[in-house]
């Protein structure tokens, strides 16, 4: 019986073994068939060898500062040889400590994860993975992220193939440049920049460990929203690095004790100030290379921007717009809320204007007394607005008029008013806790500065706030330039037989009108007439009637031609009103035209981009490439001369004519409508512009090496108010900008071209004179066109023979400046807000 039982048991075991073997073979075959089926259409892993990841394009200012990035995925590709070892060690410790030992799959990790996932399934928790770095590369580059068995099998097969085709370092390079780490960053280099504002080689150990903590879930370890979890995960990575022998005990403990501090590198005044400029760059590069190259091509774009000038331009424009706005009263509160229980929540719900100026805060009026208004802030603090800081906030009436003067704070502020304020504790007579009332201007404008010799745009601000309106008023707003077009009328006259000393009658003038009016009768700003006057005087004091009479004398055709030749207009209608700037143009085009004049009459093409390089560093665009046979030499030798570049730019106007206009516009700064620049104490020229009914205000000012233009007006054309002309509204903005911008420029006179003779004449009547006499200046003439002395001159002893006509212009200019240093301005009463 026992033998029979034993035999049965052996027979059962044998058949069981055979059955198990058969089932095993069947299972193996089935598994093999399954693997073959799900991996039948695997992507070709060899494409990784030619992989070029999308890389963000980066924009730098002319001084090298990073000012913008364009990307769908923020990524900076860094070769593995340039990635610091601490970064490599941190990610290996956190993600795959056996990376250099396995063949693509970590079997021990797979078994461990399988056991853990039994409990995860039962408890409805997220499944735990055991992916190696190689598997993550396969998934990120070639597969999807769906959690299915099919995808996992495909991933494992691909990982084995990748391991056979690539070295460990190649795989790691792909991983470290592709992995998403939150905060818009793909790859470790972009993450280092976005989280800490540093390059990889500048990171400290605790910062590296934080980046290595992020692949498991960047949102779960956000440095602000989940700070405790982020620090715990970071310290865990440091502990793994210590266990793996990558860092010392002391270094690990020191790193774990560090706080977690991140920074937003593309923030602050420098980046905010450049927003209009950066948007122009984006549009231009987009038109040159297309969307894919712009956002994925890894372009390096070097622009013309000077960040110091840009900050000065934004500050000057904002100050000027705010000053105008305050002159025209208070618009009212942002909103009025009900006080009482829960007022803090209602206050917090009020939407604050975007892109507020530095130091501006929202506040709510708690109560008003006879001397001040008590205000409260969201943080629970309180302050006050004294009555003396509210005097400007009168009620605006029609046509720029203001309501009666305020007598008490309650005349303008009421309980529950949500307002904008700024501390005035740094001003004389005020103390800590006292604030001034502020408001976002309703008016807008633009400012643009350019190098007149290269066309490089050094600063551009297209409005008060880019966040509020992306419309660029420096490049897109087409408005009438008013009298700022007059210099080009006078340039046409100088090329058609007139001189700066030519006399034009300033007297009432009537001409045939256009289709909308029967007669055209221009008038001067002062509504006075001054008789026979020189061209210089007409331009310095911006006399309208003289300009229109001059246009009628020589005809509008030359003026229209010059307006188009300088690029101000495309097609200028030859009617008399156009001589006073009635056509529409942009600040960008007007400043370019002035730059051409300062550049000796040679055309200046404005540019905002100096150079563009592709992802490999090869230059694919350069703004100016000049022919130079002697530039490309291995070494310098004494026989070689300095390179001389041929002048290839078009001559728009004769250099002598250009200098004569520039010289007359110097007079506009010294004695005319541009005196806002005179306190700067430099050789400067400039011209104001104001349109009918004071709807737009302009000013273009310039030195020998810098041109700046300012436009101010309402986006929907509306009167600025009586007296709000270019000299009052726009010129001070240019002055405030130039005060900062010219610090890096030497004090030097304008360049005088060949063919100019400087002759002392009386600027009012054009008669010869002697330096030192009242009203006598040095005037620029073409040889042979200067006025000759009369017999009365000879009898009076005025020295104006040919020996007083100088071929040394600089010496005479300096002599003139000394002679006029203490001279009283005889027409000061005409300068307040002239055209």
Secondary structure, DSSP 8 states (H G I E B T S, - for coil): -HHHHHHHHHHHHHHHHHHHHHHHHHHHHHHHHHHHHHTTT---GGGGGG----B-EEEE-TTS-EEEEE-SSEE----GGGS-HHHHHHHHHHH-TTTTTSSS--HHHHHHHHHHHHHHHHTT--------HHHHHHHHHHS-----HHHHHHHHHHHHHHHHHS-HHHHHHHHHHH-B-STTEESHHHHHHHHHS--GGG--HHHHHHHHHSTT-GGGG-TTTTHHHHHHHHHHHHHHHHHTTSS-HHHHHHHHTS------SS-SHHHHHTHHHHHHHHHHHHHHHHHHHHHHB--EEEE---HHHHHHHHHHHHHHHHHHHHHT-B---SEE---STTHHHHHHTS---SS--TT-EEEEEEEE-SSEEEEE-TTS-EEEEEGGGSTT--BB-GGG-B-----SGGGT--TTEEEEEEE-TTSTT--TTBEEEE---S-EEEEEEE-TTT-BEEEEE-SS-TTT----TTTT--EE-GGGGHHHHHHHHHTTT--TT-EEEES---EE--TT-SEE----TTS---EEEEHHHHHHTT-HHHHHHHHHHH-HHHHHHHHHHTTS-SS---SGGGGGT-SEE-HHHHHHHHHHHHTTTB----BSEEEEE-TTS-EEEES-----TTTS-SS--TTS--------S-B-S-HHHHHHHHHHHHHHHHHSTTGGGGGG-S--EEEEEE-GGG-EEEEEEEETTEEEEEEEE-SS-----TT--HHHHTHHHHHHHHHHHGGGS--------TTEEEEEEETTT--B--TTSTTEEEEEEETT-S----HHHHHHT---SGGGSBS-HHHHHHHHHHHTTT---TTGGG-TT--
